[in-house]
């Protein structure tokens, strides 16, 4: 659902048919470069999830990521029924920990985090330029335009998936013209149905990178559902390798 939820805590070949130099590729490269921090990182993440007819659910978690191999650990702090549970990914292995049984279960990367709309693969740091390429019209020209998003000058462009293991095969991005920050994202199914709209509402600077610390995800398929993602207390710096172990996660739950 939220493929860009934590990319920051994370050369394209021209597509066939393009004669002119791509305008989209440099923007994707800039987004990837901005979201790639230089160190390990620790952060607090809050998901406020609203579902039609079900009210609001708030989930708090502590997130650790190791820069060298994109390993991560998630420790759930709230709600009460999830407190002490957690998730650990190292290499190709992804485990879910349950405090009440004190057991680890090997799960798939599409496992829901804390019963939310977020999944393990939302916390992976995969490069946009490797996942998506530009869409062209019938003349072979990229679908790229300069517009205003509110009062902000933006570039609007369309993307299509280069790989199969993405949530949405087509995307439309609106990025700031001056610094390429992603402000709005529409995600479509293969048939062209709008599935999700995302807004990147607030940024903060960390080690020369602009981190999206408040994001809004609107479910366009199931109307009335939306999720707000807020990231706080971001602390970059080398983390001990013992953090990314089952023993450390189990100890946090005590």
Secondary structure as UniProt FT lines:
FT   TURN            3..8
FT   TURN            16..17
FT   HELIX           24..35
FT   STRAND          41..51
FT   TURN            52..54
FT   STRAND          55..65
FT   TURN            67..69
FT   STRAND          72..78
FT   TURN            80..84
FT   STRAND          86..90
FT   TURN            91..92
FT   STRAND          93..98
FT   TURN            99..102
FT   STRAND          103..106
FT   TURN            109..110
FT   TURN            114..115
FT   HELIX           120..123
FT   HELIX           128..131
FT   STRAND          132..134
FT   TURN            138..139
FT   STRAND          144..149
FT   TURN            150..151
FT   STRAND          152..161
FT   STRAND          170..176
FT   TURN            177..179
FT   STRAND          182..188
FT   TURN            190..191
FT   STRAND          194..206
FT   TURN            207..208
FT   STRAND          209..219
FT   TURN            223..224
FT   STRAND          226..236
FT   HELIX           241..244
FT   HELIX           246..252
//
